[in-house]
Amino acid sequence: KQVSEKLEGVVETRPGSKVARPEDLVRLYDIILQNYADLKDINSLDRDGNIYKMIEVNTLLFRTKRCFYIAECHLSHSNWLNAIVLYDQCSSHIEDTRDSCHGIHDDGITAELNDLSKQVYSQRCSAHASAFLSTQLNDEELKTMGISNKDKVLEDCLDDFSIISNVNDIPTLSALPPPLRPIPCKPTFFDICLNHIEFPDLEHRVEKGGSGFSSITKWIWGR
């Protein structure tokens, strides 16, 4: 019971300790239900006795709590519709548990069922409100997704999403003729100046007449 209360947040845990998630509670109630299933398989247990009846009642109670925390898991992940369905199923489990408690005078189980019923009602209202707000926000977003880029070229609005209701709202694919734009090129100024550039005289570096052997070699090879 103390472990369950710590997981549910009833008992304060030490600072810095891990906070329990709904998934942890679902796993805890799975283990508890498995233990009760093992108790029901004991052959020496009286099937008509109060102990067996208490096992059945507690099984229904913990199954109801497990259903509640599964709904909490869906609620924490914004699965509003699944959470609402599970809360309704949890309410049905609560009524079944109350029906099975006839003949058993246990104020603790009755108090737990009453508290759980209030939590289910509160969380179900919260899930309904969240689902309604989510639907309204989605509708508003769809309304704002009009054809705001109708006059733009398609290549300029590739990252924008818009809903096209008819063929006339299709954006322009390309502009013909395309707009003029400057491109880098060689300036004409340097082409004109090239005709007026005077290069230095390099005659003094030109090789003059060589020796006889080199002259014969050049004559043979046509140089």
N, C-alpha and C positions, 0 to 999 in steps of 0.2 A: 504493500500500500504506500509506503514512504517513497519507493522508487517511482511509482505512478504519480504521486503528488508532486515530486520534483520535476518529472517530465512535463506535467500539466501546468507547472508554474505556481502551484499552491504553496509549496515550501520554497523559501529563498535558498538559492544555491550560492556557493562560494564565489567571490569576485574572480573573474577571468575564466570561469568554468564554461563549458560548452552549453549553449542554449539548445533546448530540445526543439526539434522540428516535428511537424505533423507526421512525417514519414517514420520518425523514430517511435512515435506512439502507435502507429499502425503495426509496426514490427512487434512491439511489446504485446499488443492485444492478440496478435497471431500466436505468440508463444503461450499466452494464457489460455486461449481457446484450445490449443493443442493439448495442454495439460488437463483441461476439463474433459476433453474427448478421451484421454487415457484413463481418467477416473471412471468414466461411464463404462469402460470395458472391463472393470474389475468384476470377476465372477461372484465374489462373496458379498457384493453390495446388494442390499435389498432394493428391488425395483419399485416397491410400493412405499418405501420409507421416506422420511422427511429429508434425509441426506441426499438421496437421489433427486428429489424434487428441488432442493436448493441448488444442486449442480445444474439442473436444467434452467432454473431461473437465472443463475449467474452466467450461464452460457449465453442466454438471450441478452442479458444486460451488457456483457462485454462485446457481443456481436454488434449491438446497437452503438456502443462507443467506437468500435472499429469503423463502422459505417460513417459515423460523424467525422472522424479524423481523415478518412479518405476524402470526404467532401471538403475538408479543410485543405487538403493537398491540392485539389483542383482549384479551390478558391485562391490559394497563394500563387498559382500559375495562371490566373485570369481566365480559367475555363468556367465561365459563369453558368452556362446551361448545364454542364455536367454536375456542377456543385448543387444547383437547384434541385435536380433530379435526385441526387443522393440525400439531400436534406429531407425531401419528401419521403424517401425510403426509410430514413432514420426515424421520422415521425411514426411511420407504420410499425417499425420495430418497437418503438416505445409503447404503443398501444398493445402489441402482442405480449410484451414483457409484463405490462400491468395486468393483463388477463391471466397470465400464468402465476401471478402472485396471490391469487385468491386462496385463502386458507393458510397463508404464511404471514405471520405478523412480524415484519422486519421494517422498522421505520427508516433504517439506513438506505435500503434499496428504493423505498418510496421517495425519500429526499433526493437521492441521486437521479431518479427518473424525472422528478420535477425540475431540478436544476438543468438537466440535459435538455429537457423540453424547452426551457426558456432560451438556452443557448442556440438550439436549432432554429427557433423562431427568429431570434435576433440575426443570426448569420444568414438565414434564408432571405430576410428583408434586405440585408446588405448586398447579397448576391443579386437580387432582383434590381436594386438601385444601380449597382455597377453595370449590370447587363444593359439596362435602359440608357445610362449615360454613354456607354460604349457605342450603342446603336446610334444615338443622337450625334456623337462626334464623327462617326463614320459617314453619316448622311451629310453633315456639314462639310466634311472634307471632299466628298464626291461633288457637292454643289460648287465648291470653290475650284474644282479641277475643270474649269471651262476651257474654251479655246482662246487662251490668252496669247498664243504665239501664231495666230492665224496669218498675220502679215509678215512674219519672219520666214527666212529661208530655213529649210530643214537642217542644214549643217550647222546653223547657229543655235539650235535648240534641241540638240540630241540628248541632253541630260534632263530635259523637262518632260514630265508626263502629263498628258491631257486626254480627256475622253472625247472621242470623235463620234458624234451622233448621226451625221449624214456625210455624204460625199463632198458637199460644198465646204465642209470644215477642214478638209485635208490641207495641211500647210504646203507652201510652195516648195517644190523640190530643189529648184535652182533658178537663179536669175540670169536671163539671156537678154542682151549680151552681158557678160560679167563686168563688174565695175573695174575701171582702170586703177592700177596701183603701181607705185614706183618700184623699180627693180635695180639692183646694183649693176653698174656697167662702167666701162672705161671712158673717162671724160673726153670729149672731142677736143678740148684745149690742148692736150698732150699730142694728139695726132697732127695738129697744125704746127705746133712748135718743133716737131721732129724734122721738118723740112728746113728749118733755119738753124739747126744745131751744127756747129763746126767741130769736127773731130780733130784731135791732135795729129801732127805729122809723125809718122813712124818709119820714115824711110831710113833713118840711121840704124834701125834695128833689123832691116832686111838683109839677109845673107848675100854677100857679093860673090864674085867668081872664085871657085875653090881651086884645089890642087889638080894635077893631071890625072891621077888615078880616079878621083871622084868625078872628074869631068867625063872620063871614058865610061864609067859606070852609069852616069846619068844619060849618056848618049845611047847606051845599049838598052836601057829600060825605058827610054823615051822621056826622061825627066829633064 
